Amino acid sequence: MFISRPTGQRGDTIVEVLISIAIVSLVLGGAYVTTNHSLMATRAAQEQATALKIAQGQLEQVKGLAASDPSALFAPMTLSPFCISDTGTLVPDSDPSCATGTAEPVYHASIVRSANDFTLTESWLDVGGKVTDQLQLNYRVYQ
């Protein structure tokens, strides 16, 4: 069945226009949510990769100290949390040099020793800035 419009009337009715706008809005809204989720996941992966690089750098410094000056690593002071500064010295965990990065997020490095085991921890605020993410590496040094 074919319904014809009276002659002289062209175009769409307001209902057709509103339905079209609603459909386009749903499609664009879904695309925005998907893109935003993908962007957040990508940024979280980048943050984790950066934290891993920092932790690996701290681990390499632990290896270097173990090879060159093991007494520094196994002193009683190293039982409390510490990190290794850019100069290669052990500093307490509360020292500002344990926080790396000038832009968000700021990564906080911490190393805890128990006997011959070292636990390297990186922590930072997540992409949303509400939850603290954490990465841990464990390393054993034989004297």
N, C-alpha and C positions, 0 to 999 in steps of 0.2 A: 504494500500500500504506500502510495506516495502522497505526502502532505506538502502542499505548495503554500508559499507565503503570498499574501496579497501583493499585487504589483506595486512597485514604488518603495517597498521596504527591503533594505539590504542590511547585512551585518548579523552580529550575534546578539542574543538576548542577554540580559544581565545575569541570569542563572548560568548560562553557558560560560560566561566570562568568569564568574565566581568559582565554578567547578574547575576551570582551567587553572586559575590562580592557586586553588587548594592543591591540585595535583602537582604543580610545579613547586610549590612550597614544601610539600612532603619529600619530593625528590631532592631538592636542594638541602633540606634539613638533614636528611639521611646522609648525603654526601659530606656535609659539614661534620657530623658526628664521627663518621668513619675516618675522615682525614685528620680530625683532631686526635682521635684515639691512636692512629698510626704515628702521628708526630710525637705524642707523649711517649709511646713505646720506643721510638727511635732515640729520643733524648735520654730516656732511662738507660738504654743500651750504651749510649755514648758515655754517660756518667759512670756506668759500671766499668767500661773499658779504661777510662781515665783512672779510676780507683785502683784497678788491677795494675796499671803501669806504675803508679806511686808505690803500691805495696811491693811490686817486684823490685823497684829501685831500693826500697828499704831492705829487702831481702838480700840484694846484692851487696849492700853495705854491711849487713850482718856477716855474710860470707867473707867479705874482705877483712873485716875486723877479726873474725875467727882465724883467718890465715895469718894475719900480720901481728895481732895483739890479742890473743885469746883471754888474757887476764882482764882486759877491759870488759869483755862480755860476761865473764863469770864472777865479777866482783859482787859483793852483797847488795850494792845499790841496784843492780839490774833485776832484783826480784820484784821491785815496784815497777809499774808501767813506765815505759820510756819510748823515745824515738831517737833516730840518728839524724843530726843536723846536716846541713850542706857541707859543713867543714869536716864531717866524719866523727864528731864527738857525740857521746851519749848525753841526752838532755832529758829532764823529767817530762812526763806526759803532759803536764800542765803548761809547759813552755810554749810560747806563741809560735816557735819554729816548727812545732809538730802539726800546725795547721797550714796546709798548702793550698795555694790558689788565690788569685786576687778577684776573680769574678765568681758569681754563683755557679755551682755550689762550692763551698769551701770544704775540703777534705781534711779530716782529722786522723793523723796516723798515731798508732799506739802499738808497742811491742811489749809482750809480757813473757817473762822467762820462768819456766819451772824445770829445774834440773837442767837437762841438755836440750829441752824443747822450747822453741820460740813460737809464739802465736802473734802474727802480724794482723792488725785489725785496721781497716779503713772505714770511717763512718762519715756520712754526709746527709743533708736533707734531700729528700726525693724531689722529683720534678714539681710536685704540687706544693712543696715547702712545708708539709705537715708531718710526714713520717720520716724517721731516720733510717736510711738504708745502710747496710753493713756488708763488708766483704772480709773474709778471714783466710789467711794462709798459714799453714803450720810448717815448721822447719826444725829439723834436728841437727845439732852440731855435736860431733864427737871430738872430745879433747884429745 
